[in-house]
Amino acid sequence: MSGHTPAPPGASGREVVPADRAGALPERFENPGLPAHRLRMGDVDPKAARRAERQVATLFGLSAIGTLITIVVYFTVKFDTPMSFVEHLSRLRISTTGIGLGLTLALFGIGAGAVHWAKTLMPDEERVEDRHLLRGSDADRDDAVTILKEGASESGLGRRPLIRNSLIGALALVPLPAVALLRDTGPMPGNSLSTTFWKSGMRLLTDPQLQPIRPADMRVGSVAHIVPEGLDKAPDYLEEKAKAAVLLLRLDPGDLDPKSQPGAYEGIVAYSKICTHMGCPVALYEQQTHQLLCPCHQSTFDVTQDCKVIFGPAKRALPQLAITVDADGYLVAKHGFTEAVGPSFWERG
Amino acid sequence: MTALAARRRHPLAGVVLVLLGLVVTGVLYALLAPGRASAADGQADDVAKGRALFVANCASCHGIDAAGRNNAPSLVGVGAASVDFQVGTGRMPLEATGPQAPQSQVRFTPEQISQLAAYVASLGPGPGVPSPEEVDPANGGDASRGAAIFRTNCAMCHNFAGKGGALTRGKYAPNLDGTTPTHIFEAMLTGPQSMPVFDDQTITPQDKRDIIAYLKTTEEQPTPGGFSLGFIGPVNEGLVAWVVGLAALIGCAVWLGAKSS
């Protein structure tokens, strides 16, 4: 092995600390060199080498079995006969699991076999190869400087100020289209963050059945998930729903905060379902404690205190939607939300 | 009478007495047990029996008049459906105080539960126990429509596959697997514990059947994508990926770097 570096001079290769300097650090550590080469079991024992050989072959064999499993599962689990949806799903599960396990075995077997082969049987002596010098020769460096200088003089930048100045002007102007294009990346939100779909007299409909509600339909302790009438026809339905979703609750009127009484109807109150923290739907209502919990960050609102925040990261109470009944006796919005719903935004103030 | 008195020490007297007792009990049972056959009498009898059961098992918390005390709510007007749910799922009688009453072993026979329910229903009008046809998802239940209703109204607490989830301060929405259609229907109708009421007008009986059909379909459905990991979603998947997947990768890396013996 010509490339094999012998252990460096100094026997063990370790710095020998003189007795009088024991405990102090040496001025300079000497290169300890490579640790002594240790022979593996396969290097000294032919039996061990044959065992390793068998192990590698077994891993490659497992890979072959994995490949076969993949092919067999792919062709034997059939979907071409008519079957129920549930039967289809259970076959799909067998097929997916079988193909997945087969391919895992096929690929992992090859990889693990190759690594085991390299580690146990292939030569493992350490070699040291010095890196070549990074610095170029003086002649090459002179050539490079000459080329740069020649290029600069040939371009004539120093001699032709017209070209130079017009180039500077062109480069200065080139970013301007970016400003124009970025300005038009989208319409500014305008007041759409402050307004919702709710208008005065709009009926409260159940979500997703879209049925109007009479006060008598709600017993004390009941909730209904509400969208405004006509929302399903809105062109940007999802954006509107994300702002207009409302939770309707009926409590004992005596439990309600006086502040929420003007917008309530016989103990029925409507509050925005959009969390004032990050805009998740706050809909986990605990009937006995009258608390609304947001599933995202555990902000908790107390319905008996006008949906004040009593726990969690939200900073503002849930806005209330004032409700009343129309001539037909159905619950309607008295007017739209009087404040912006959902999380804070820059212009909200 | 004297003849009877004279024979009261006869060796067979005991046997005769036992037989007599059995016959009388049997006749009484035959007359009283099929309470629904004779409507008015049976119901009155159920109420009386239910009251006896109530006084013996429930009154210590809910009060002898069922008007509630301290932490135990009044049962006036909660209806038969509420009793059938709470007692029929073993939540009541309460085993121990805690954030909420857990589902537990059912302590009463179906007959006793219906007697208790009849008594509580007699205290004030409230939702009754739904009929088997009313809760049967096969009775026109649309799983797809039920899924849409469930996602809006139920999934935030019970998880999109009905596997339950946490609420505040140790309370939780239970896993709905294995819950009978009647109990699911009654829970929506009565709003037990932390759960709010979902009235028949806002979530109609048809909507409720759709929801039950969805839950039963989900319960039976195999998971084609691999392990469901409890249907809890990204939290569980992340946990498995980080703990199992990363551990396997680190194990491979250590093996690659280790020298062979």
Interface residues (C-beta under 8 A of the other chain):
Chain A: R38 R40 M41 G42 V86 L89 S90 L92 R93 T96 T97 G100 V115 K119 T120 D124 T206 D207 P208 Q209 Q211 I213 R214 A216 D217 M218 R219 V220 G221 S222 V223 A224 H225 L249 P281 A283 L284 Y285 E286 Q287 Q288 T289 Q291 L293 P295 Q298 T300 F311
Chain B: A148 I149 T152 N153 M156 C157 G165 L167 T168 K171 A173 G191 Q193 S194 M195 P196 V197 F198 D199 Q201 T202 I203 T204 D207 E220 Q221 P222 T223 P224 G225 G226 W255 L256 K259 S260 S261
